[in-house]
Amino acid sequence: MFFMHVEKTAGTSLVSLLRSAFDESKICPQPPFGTWTWRAQEVRGYELYWGHFTGDFIEEMDPRGSRITMMRDPVDRIVSLYDYWRSHRWSHIRSALPPHPYNGPLIAKSGNLASFLTTDVEFVRERIYNRVARQVLGRRFEMLWPDQERVIAESIEALGRFDWVGIVEQFEPSVVLLSAALGLDTSRLSERANSTHVRSDDDPVYERIEPTIPTEEERERILEGNRIDIALYTEGRKAVEDRIRLSRSA
């Protein structure tokens, strides 16, 4: 099973559920710093893989494996990512994280949401916008860019090959469908899509922050730059809601 985790889509909660279904020795360990660097030949033999990998990794490992992922409203996801990154303490950013352009917390912590979306155009395009499509398509995304219509069409087609897609805004019914298929107990499961703002004062890595409320201009900028993921989310959410309705009427 491959859980393609997109940042800030309640992945922590879903991972806790999935881990309960597998022997710990059969779960692929996370690479250093959470950045997916494993190559297929390095980690064969596990039964559960979860992380920020792309469709390329799945194809290299086993294209017949079960594929699952979680999606979230693209505007909310990006604002949540900005807040999560800027909740990192400066001491941690400077001492434990890689340099720019791989240090998202450094960029987020250095200004407001508007500057975060405009300071480094290349970083925003490659690291922030359209993350679902980029992960689903892998290298194919850049091969098709900048033909956004083809990217949308192929990413929707690729998403259709997933065995399960969950929606954060329909978290509980989405996970009930997955749990039923896996025979899992969801009684202790809780959504954690917005846990960034609940921090301990003595946490050495994170600090408390006030949640960001985007302006209309910032929302429009995110919508414009995130056009592919918005189309993908719209299609995915409709499919998920159709499955939820069918399960309730069965």
Secondary structure as UniProt FT lines:
FT   STRAND          2..4
FT   TURN            7..8
FT   HELIX           11..19
FT   TURN            20..21
FT   HELIX           24..26
FT   HELIX           32..34
FT   HELIX           40..42
FT   TURN            44..45
FT   STRAND          48..51
FT   HELIX           55..61
FT   TURN            63..64
FT   STRAND          67..71
FT   HELIX           74..86
FT   HELIX           90..96
FT   TURN            100..101
FT   HELIX           104..109
FT   HELIX           113..116
FT   TURN            117..118
FT   HELIX           121..123
FT   HELIX           124..128
FT   TURN            129..130
FT   HELIX           131..137
FT   HELIX           139..144
FT   TURN            145..146
FT   HELIX           148..159
FT   TURN            160..161
FT   STRAND          164..167
FT   HELIX           168..170
FT   HELIX           171..182
FT   TURN            187..188
FT   TURN            193..194
FT   HELIX           195..197
FT   TURN            201..202
FT   HELIX           216..225
FT   HELIX           227..249
//
